[in-house]
Amino acid sequence: MPIYEYICDKCNERFEKIVINKQQEITCPKCSSKKATIQLSVFATAGSSGPSNSSGGFSGGGGCCGGGCSCH
């Protein structure tokens, strides 16, 4: 089951929701609004702390992007 990230269109609360099917109703946990926009999620994978040739130069260290995009 995928976890999606949303932002409420009414109060701007960011929240995550496990979505079982696409027809599932999404409700903001803060204001109970049913209007939310799905966000693009960035994920990290767990891995060894050393460099790995199989990961394309990315360490599995996490953070906002895994450290491979030079965003910091």
C-alpha positions as CSV (number, residue, x, y, z in Angstrom):
1,M,0.0,0.0,0.0
2,P,1.5,3.3,-1.0
3,I,1.8,6.3,1.3
4,Y,0.9,9.6,-0.3
5,E,1.8,13.1,0.9
6,Y,-0.9,15.8,0.8
7,I,-1.3,19.5,1.5
8,C,-4.7,20.7,2.6
9,D,-6.1,23.3,0.2
10,K,-7.9,25.1,3.1
11,C,-5.4,25.3,6.0
12,N,-2.1,24.3,4.3
13,E,-1.5,21.4,6.7
14,R,0.9,18.8,5.3
15,F,0.0,15.2,6.1
16,E,0.5,11.6,4.9
17,K,-2.1,9.0,4.2
18,I,-1.9,5.3,3.3
19,V,-4.1,4.9,0.3
20,I,-5.8,1.5,-0.2
21,N,-7.6,2.5,-3.4
22,K,-7.9,5.6,-5.5
23,Q,-11.6,6.2,-4.6
24,Q,-10.6,6.5,-0.9
25,E,-11.8,9.9,0.5
26,I,-8.9,12.1,1.8
27,T,-9.6,14.3,4.8
28,C,-7.3,16.8,6.5
29,P,-6.5,15.7,10.1
30,K,-6.4,19.4,11.2
31,C,-9.5,21.0,9.7
32,S,-11.4,18.0,8.3
33,S,-11.5,19.6,4.8
34,K,-11.9,17.1,2.0
35,K,-9.9,19.2,-0.4
36,A,-6.2,18.3,-0.6
37,T,-3.5,18.3,-3.2
38,I,-1.2,15.4,-3.6
39,Q,2.5,16.3,-3.3
40,L,5.5,14.9,-5.1
41,S,7.3,12.8,-2.5
42,V,11.1,12.3,-2.2
43,F,12.1,9.1,-0.6
44,A,15.3,7.6,0.8
45,T,16.3,4.0,1.0
46,A,18.2,2.2,3.7
47,G,21.6,1.0,2.8
48,S,25.2,0.8,3.9
49,S,27.0,3.9,5.0
50,G,29.8,3.4,2.5
51,P,29.7,4.2,-1.2
52,S,28.1,1.7,-3.5
53,N,28.6,1.2,-7.2
54,S,25.1,-0.2,-7.6
55,S,23.3,2.9,-6.4
56,G,24.6,5.2,-9.1
57,G,26.7,7.2,-6.6
58,F,23.9,7.9,-4.1
59,S,24.5,6.8,-0.6
60,G,21.4,5.3,1.1
61,G,21.8,7.7,3.9
62,G,18.4,9.4,3.7
63,G,17.9,13.1,4.3
64,C,15.6,15.0,1.9
65,C,17.1,13.4,-1.2
66,G,19.8,10.9,-0.2
67,G,22.5,13.5,-0.7
68,G,23.0,13.0,-4.4
69,C,21.4,16.1,-5.9
70,S,23.6,18.9,-4.3
71,C,20.5,20.6,-2.8
72,H,22.4,21.5,0.3
